[in-house]
Amino acid sequence: MNAWSLLAQSENILWYILPLAVGISLVYSASRYEETDSVLRRAMRLFFQITIFMFVVFSVLWVLSYRL
Amino acid sequence: MSASSPEPKVDLKNPILAAVLGFLIPGAGHFYQGRTFKGIVYCVCILSMFAWGMQMGSWQLIYRLEPAKSFDFDFDDARFRQLDPERFDDMRQQLDQMGPTRARGKTEWGYYAQVPVGLFTVPAFFQEERYYAPSNQPVSPESQSIDQQVVGTLDYVDNEGNEFSVPVSGTIQLSPEEGEFGREMEGTFKGSGEDGEIQVQLRGNVRLDPPIGANRYRNLRVNAITLGEEELIDGVLTAQISRSFLNWFLVPPDHEGLEKLHADLGKKFTLAKVFTWIAGLLNILAIWDAFAGPAYGFRMLTRKEVSPEQKQDPESSPETATTTSQNPG
């Protein structure tokens, strides 16, 4: 199956990563800094880091499982 | 503000009290300390993650011990039926009357990841004790009477062989009586059916789930003898009696209930658990923040604000160069 169509399925539980990553980023960053602006900036950066990392892992696994 | 200027200190008030409050309700310690923004972040993120997971798992994900399988019904049913068909019914009936006072299963380690959500998980420990208490038994002819409002279905066959399944609602009253074959439950159901008011005579075996259980409803099954004046063939009244909030909330599910949940939810069962685990683990960070203040300092420094000495130090990053001036108390 095409990777994009796999991701596009609304039932795919991978989509749960996004709200999970938002929550983790905000809470983790809030525990590091006190100032609101710092917390939000760091949370945003962490969210993108997590999302990109997960996407890379997904891509690697998809390539490895190609035609399996 | 430059790196050398003093950072504002966070007033942690009483850090131990704040940590305890933060444990009980995520974010409560920060509200007590007047750190409203962080309180909102912790409260909303952790509680919504936890509630989402719990909702996905039908609010049955908190249990300290895995419910043990009490009996291999499928295998033993077939064997008993072959070996001793006459005793099979008696045996099966006795098994049906067994309560949750069974062998307890293995430790569910995930529970300890959920515990830091405090008030929403710790009561599970006490609910487990109530659930496994010897008094939490299914209602049987040897036990108490039943007088309850119920909603259910009356299934029967009439004299002409027509099968009926009628939705009913009303009051059921049953009490133990000495019957032809020993003690049995006897009573009436009065309420409304499809065609208005009905009265059903009930007698025989009764199966009613224990008062304390993981589901919001107790299932009741009793033989129906007459409907008004009409005698019923194979009459059975199945109904549900609602449990009070205290009698189902955070009560451990039984083995069959958990297997059904697995079958219904599939992968989402594990996903739901992961949500509750992560929520619990994140609250440890929030509790520590309420106790000791933010880990890296008041704010994130820009690269320009990092001093040249810190830049030269290979072990120092912009993050570690920030002020960590917060002290408990």
Interface residues (C-beta under 8 A of the other chain):
Chain A: I13 Y16 P19 L20 V22 G23 I24 L26 V27 Y28 A30 S31 R32 Y33 E34 E35 T36 D37 S38 V39 R41 R42
Chain B: V10 R35 F37 K38 V41 Y42 C45 I46 S48 M49 W52 K267 K268 L271 F275 I278 A279 L282 L285 A286 W288 D289 G293 P294 A295 Y296 G297 F298 R299 M300 E319 T322 Q326
